[in-house]
Amino acid sequence: MRTTIAAVLISIFTACGPSLAPSASVNSNAPGPGVASAPRISAPPVTPPSPPGTNIPNFACADASGGKVGVANTITARVGEAAGYDRFVLQLESIVPSYTVKRQARPVFPLGASGQTVTLSGTAGVLVTVHSAQGTTTFTGSTDLVHPEFQVLKEARQTQDFEGTVSWGLGLSKPACMRVFTLSDPARLVVDLQIPSS
């Protein structure tokens, strides 16, 4: 009787229990172990960040202003040429504080509060003024950048670093439209001067 009960129980467990035979089949036409299958989960739609240099404004024949609230030290100034424009860059320590960039008919600029003026190379000018800034102890490099070979920007000269105001005069070969913007890491004020198309 025990044998009969054991046989009945084994047949019940076998019929109702999990199958012990492998359920996967082998396909001889399947790719080898070196080929991975395609991803089964698709990534959520994400807008990629804009590459550097694509969020800059268009050139405009108008004055510009901007900046952040705060105080900063000037570090250095640079100029350069690029296809279609000449560039002036003023690098600051942490942020670009409040600034104005104003076009003028002549390259004549006041030298701080002295009442004296300086005339730069060229026939037109741009005055770049940064408020809540100074560079007396932090600025390195030349404060008079002369480049007669540039098409538009002939000279960039610091005209003031006094009582929290730093100014740079830009001497231009002719009046030019500008593109003014700021960059971070490091903080920079950028003034692009458009080369007129012939």
Protein Blocks (a to p, Z undefined) as FASTA:
>chain_A
ZZmmmmmmmmmmmmmmccfbdfbdcdfkbccfklccddfbdcddddddddehilcccddd
ddddeddedddddfbdcddddehiacdddddfkbccdddddddfbfcdcehjnopacdde
djbdcddddehiafklmpgcjfbdcdfkbmklmbdcdfbdeehiacdddddfbdcddddd
ddehiaddddddddddZZ
